[in-house]
Amino acid sequence: MKVYTTVPIDNPVAAGPLFQRLERIGYDGAFSYETKHDPFLPLTVAAEHTEKMALGTAIAIAFARNPMNLAHIGYDLQVASRGRFILGLGSQIRPHIVNRYSAVWSKPARRMRELVLAIRAIWNAWEGKSALRFEGEFYRHTLMTPAFDPGPNPYGPPKIFTAGVQPRMTEVAGEVADGFIAHPFATRKSLREHTLAALQRGLDKAGRSRDDFEFVCVTLIATGETDAEVRAARDVVRKQLAFYGSTPAYRPTLDCHGWGDLQPQLNAMSKEGRWDDMASLISDEMLDAIAVVGARNRIAGAVRARLSGLADSVSIENTRAPDPRNFADVVAELKCVSDAVA
């Protein structure tokens, strides 16, 4: 199992030493993500300070951009990282796309599928494999003159991973992407019954093998050296789960366990700004099912138990309470077991 992490980055300049440290710790890859800052710029800095570790976005908001824009970003970061870049894309939800980005929201799964295919068509044109003649339902790219054609990438095109929660978006990943980034608001049961089933439908539709596809499970960690530290970490994660649970798109995870009626209640409270009150509705049972919780010296085993037989890779994180050691001890134990199995 590959071990990744997703880290908050407030200052792009700080990405250099941060990602360098993550590589020394032994991570196979590290991701930026898009909330308060652009997710791509820090990776340009990180590429100059690392040598082996994969660098990616988990995720960049796809519908805030267009295929040509993303094709250029992906191409340039693949060069900057010397072939280590992963273009991780997600849809976000309608209110953010329409009201925050002033962009178009329609048929998100079909749009994501077409966006990935359009990016690949642009890269194929640059690689000299075909003329640029992509005409779809949402995107049209038919003009590429020599002045704007960077030519073949010396490292080949980067991989594209997509993210999702709903079955159709997950199925799209299996059909057209190189990998899938599962949202951390998931349980072993929901991953097995919903996510893997949808991925397989997409793979089958495209006639692809599971061996050629990477399934990354982003996993929330709540841990500490003492009982007090574990309790504090649980409180942080509880608030994060309440935030996630308020989003209608994430209800399938709750429905999988019979908790679906909680979602509209959390949503109503979020509209009233009652963020602290929402956390009290996340029961210990829910928290333990979604996050991986426990003492520091047992957390690696708990991660393995959660994802055994399901995922190819894990991305361990707690972005609301970043671990000052970047979970170095947890990574060491996970990698030790992985090496022994290999």
N, C-alpha and C positions, 0 to 999 in steps of 0.2 A: 504494500500500500504506500503510495506517495503521500507525503505530508506537506501541506501548504498552510499558509496563513493569510488572513486579510487584515490590513493594518490601517488605522487612521493616520492621515498625513496633513498637518496644518500648514507646513512650510515646505515647498518643494526642495529647497536646499538641504533640508534635514533628511530627505529621502536617501541621499548618498550613504552616510554612515549607518542609517537604520537598516537599509537593505543589505549592506555589507555585513552587518552583524547577523542578520537573519541567515545569510549564506554560511557564515562561520558556524552558526548553531547547527546547521545541517538540514534546513528546510529544502525541499525539492523545488519549491516555487513560492512566490509571494505576490499578493494582489493588492492593488489600490482599489478604491471604490468611490462612487460619485454621490456625495451629499453636499458638503459646504464648499468643496473645491473641485477643480478639474481633475479627472483621474489619470490623464495621460502625461501631463508635464512632469510629475514626480518620477515616472518610470524612465523618462529620458535621462534624468540625473542618476537614477539607480543603475541604469545600464552601464554607466561609466565607472561604477564602483563595485560591480559584480562580474563574475566570469562564467559561472555554471548554472546558477539558479534560474528557473523560468520566471518571467515577469509578465503579469497580466492585469486585466481589469475585471473586478468581480463586484459590481458590473459598471460598465459605461451605459448611459441611457441611449438606446438605439434611436428611438423615434424623435429625439431632440436634434438628430443629425440626419444626413442623407448618405446613400451608399458611396458616392464619390468621395465625400469628406472622410468617411471611415476607411475607405480603401487607401487613401493617402496616409492617414495616421497609422494604420496598420503596417503599411509598407515601410514607412520611415522608422517606426519603433522596432520593426524586425531587423533593419539595418543597424540601428543604434545598439541593439542588444545582441547583435551577431547571431541571429537565428533563434532567440529565446522568447519571443513575444507571443502571448496568447490574447487575442482580441475577444474579451468577454462582454457580451451584450445582453441587456435586459430591457423589458418594455416599459417599466414603471406602470403607473395607473393613470386612468383618464384625467382626473382633476389636475395632476401635475403636468401632463403633456399639454393639455389645453390651456390651463390657467397660469402655470409657471413658465412654460417654454413657448407658449403661443404657437404650438405646432398642431399637426393633424392627428387625431385619434380615430381609427376605424378598423374593424376586423383585425385585431392585434396579432392573432396567430398567423393569419394569412399574410399580413404585412411583414412580420418577422421572417417568415419563410422566404418571401420574395426579396427582402433586404439582403439576407445572407447570399442568396443566389446572384443578386446584382453585384455585390462586392466581389464574388468569385469571378463573375463575367468580366469585371474591370481588371482584376488581377490577371486573368487569362489573356486579355488583350495586351497588357504590359509584358507578359511573358512571351508574347508572340505566338500564342496557341490558336487564337481566333480573332477576327475583327470584333469590335465592340458594337454589338447589335442586341441590346437587351431592351425589350419592350414588354412590360408587365402591366398588372392592374394598378399598381401604385407608383412604380418607378420606371423611368425611361432614360436610357443612356445609349446614345448612338453616335456621339461625336468624340473622337480622340485623335487630335493632330499631333505630329512629332514634337511640337513645342511643349506639350503637356504630358507627354508619355515618358515616364522615367526609365522604361526598359525593364528587362528581367531583374528580379531581386537576387542578389548574389547568394542569399540564404534560402531562397524559395519563399512562397507566400506563408504568412503565419497561420497558425490554427485559429479557428473560430469556435468559441464555446458560447452557448446561449443559456439563459436562466429562465426559470418559470415556476409556477405553482399549479395552475390549472392544467387539466389533462391535455387539451389541444396544443397549448404552447409547449408542453413537455414532449409531446409527440413530434412536433416540428423539429426539436433538437435531434431526436433520433433519426429523422429523415434527412436533414441537410447540414447539421453541425458536426464538428469534430469531437465535441464533448458537451456535457450538461452540468451546470452548476446548480445544485439543489438549494433551495432557500433554507435558512436555518430554522424556520418555523415548520418543523417536520418531526415526526416520530418514526421509530423503526417500523411500526405498523403502517403508517401512511406512506413511507418510502417503499415498502414492499408491495402493498396492495394498490397504490395509486401511481407512484412515480415510475417504478420499474415496469409496470404493465404498459404505461403510456409510451415510455422510451422504446420498448420492444415493438409496439405497433408501428412507430415511426421507422425503426430499423427494418422491419419486415416490408413496409411499404416501399422503401428504397432498395431492398434486396441487399442490405448491408449486414456485416457481421458485428456482433458485440465486441469482438476482439479488436476491432478498428476504432473503438469509441471509448472515451474516458468519462466516467461518472464521478463527479466531485461532490461530496457532501460537506457543505459548510455546517460546522457544529459549534454551538455555543458552549463554552466551558465556564463552570462556576466552581472554583476550587480555592484552597488556601492551606496554609500550614497549621492553623489552629481552628477550633470550632467557630470562634468569632469571625475569622477571616472568611470561612465558608459561608456563614450566615450573611455577611455583608455582600459577598459575591452573589448569593441567591437573591438578595433584595434588588441588586442591580439588574440581574437577568429577569426577574419578575416584572420590572417596569418595562423592559424591552419587549417581553412577550405580550404584555398588555397593549403596547403600541402596535405590534404586529397583528394581534388578534382583533383590533378594531377595524382592520381593513377587510371589506367583504371578499376580496379575491383570495384571502387566506383561510376562509371558512372550511374548505374541504378537510384540512388537517383536524380541525375541531370536530367536524361531522364524523370523522373516522372513529372517534372515541365517544360519540354521543354528547359532545360538549357544544354543539353548534348553536344552541339558543343563547350562548354567552356572547356571540359575535355582535348581534345588533345592539345589545346592552352596552358593550364596550364602545361601539361606534357612536352611539348617542352621547355617551359620557365624553368622548374625545371632542365632539362638536361643542360641548360645554366647557372644554378646557380643563376637565377634571382628571388630569394625568396621574396624579398621586393616588386618587381614589380608585382608579382603574386597576392599579397593581394589586389591590387587596382582593380582587376577584380571581386572580390567578392562583389556583390551589396548589398545594405541594405536589399532588398527583400529576397535575398538568405540567408543572415546572420540571419534575423529574422525568417525565415522558419526552419532553421536547429538548431540554438542555441535558448536558452530561455533567453531573454534579457529584462532588465527593472530595475526600481528602487528597492532598497533592500527590502522595505516594501511591494512590490507587487510580488516579484519573486516566492514565494511559490504558490500563486494563479495561476501564469502563468505556473508553472510546472504541477500543477493539471490539468489545461485546456489542456495542450499539450498531457498528457498521459491518461486522463480519458477514461475509456472503452477500453483501449488498453493493458496496462501493469499491471503486478502484483507487480513490484518493480521498483524503480528508483535509479540510481546511479548518483548523482550530482557531477560535477567536473569542474575544469578549471586547468588542470595540468601545463599549461604554465605560469599561474599567480595564484599560490595557494593562497587561502584566508587565512589570518593569524588567523581568527577565525573559520576556517573549516566549514563555513556556519552554525554555531551553531543556529543562529536565524531562518534561513530558515528551518532547521531540526525541531526545536521546533514547528514551525507553521504547517509544514507538518504532524508531529506526532500528534499534537493536533486535527487536522481535521480527521486524520485516526482513532484516538481513539473515537472521537465523532460519526463517521459513524459506527464503530464496536459496 
